[in-house]
Amino acid sequence: MHVNGDPVIIDFSIQEEKEYSFYVGPALFNLHFKKNRRQFSYELIQDENTPTQLNLARKQSEKQDVLYMCVGAGVVLGGILIVLLL
């Protein structure tokens, strides 16, 4: 397998299902080779669960987004309540 033109994985002896993990920049990817009868298929998935720096930063950003949405919803609902009471 090549990433940006450079070989990352060379394994010519795959007989059963295998999984490889590697980084592309700050992102961790998992490459799964799956056996389907006599052929193999593969699946490349970005790992968003392992606590890498990128994933931790993403989770922190998501928490801040939720907080901002809750505050925004509170302001809107408070404004509506004030208008209804006047």
C-alpha positions in Angstrom: 0.0 0.0 0.0 1.2 3.5 -0.8 0.5 6.8 1.0 1.6 10.0 -0.9 3.6 7.8 -3.3 5.6 6.2 -0.5 5.3 2.5 0.4 3.7 2.1 3.9 2.8 -1.6 4.0 4.3 -4.5 1.9 2.9 -7.9 2.9 2.6 -10.4 0.1 1.8 -13.4 2.4 -1.8 -12.4 3.5 -3.7 -15.7 3.8 -6.3 -14.7 6.5 -8.0 -11.5 7.6 -5.6 -8.8 8.9 -5.7 -5.3 10.2 -3.0 -2.6 10.0 -2.9 0.8 11.7 -0.9 3.7 10.5 -0.8 7.5 10.6 -1.4 9.9 7.7 -0.4 13.2 9.2 -2.0 13.5 12.6 -4.9 11.1 11.7 -4.8 7.4 12.7 -6.2 5.0 10.1 -7.1 1.3 10.2 -6.8 -0.8 7.1 -8.8 -4.0 7.2 -8.3 -6.9 4.8 -11.3 -9.2 4.8 -11.6 -12.6 3.2 -14.6 -13.2 1.0 -14.5 -16.8 -0.2 -11.4 -16.8 -2.4 -10.9 -13.1 -2.7 -10.0 -10.3 -0.3 -11.6 -6.9 0.1 -10.3 -4.0 2.1 -11.7 -1.2 4.1 -9.8 2.0 5.2 -11.3 3.7 8.2 -10.2 6.8 10.1 -9.9 5.8 13.8 -11.8 8.4 15.8 -11.8 6.4 19.1 -8.1 5.9 20.0 -7.0 8.8 22.2 -4.6 10.5 19.7 -3.9 14.2 19.9 -6.2 14.9 16.9 -9.1 12.8 18.4 -8.7 14.5 21.8 -8.8 17.9 20.2 -11.8 16.9 18.2 -13.7 15.7 21.3 -12.8 18.9 23.2 -14.1 21.0 20.2 -17.3 18.9 20.1 -17.9 19.6 23.9 -17.4 23.3 23.3 -19.9 23.2 20.4 -22.5 21.5 22.6 -22.0 24.1 25.3 -22.4 27.0 22.9 -25.5 25.4 21.4 -27.0 25.1 24.9 -26.2 28.6 25.8 -27.6 29.9 22.5 -30.8 27.9 23.0 -31.1 29.3 26.5 -30.7 32.8 25.3 -33.4 32.3 22.6 -35.8 30.6 24.9 -35.2 33.3 27.5 -35.9 36.0 25.0 -39.1 34.3 23.9 -40.2 34.0 27.5 -39.5 37.7 28.2 -41.5 38.7 25.1 -44.4 36.5 26.1 -44.5 37.9 29.6 -44.5 41.5 28.5 
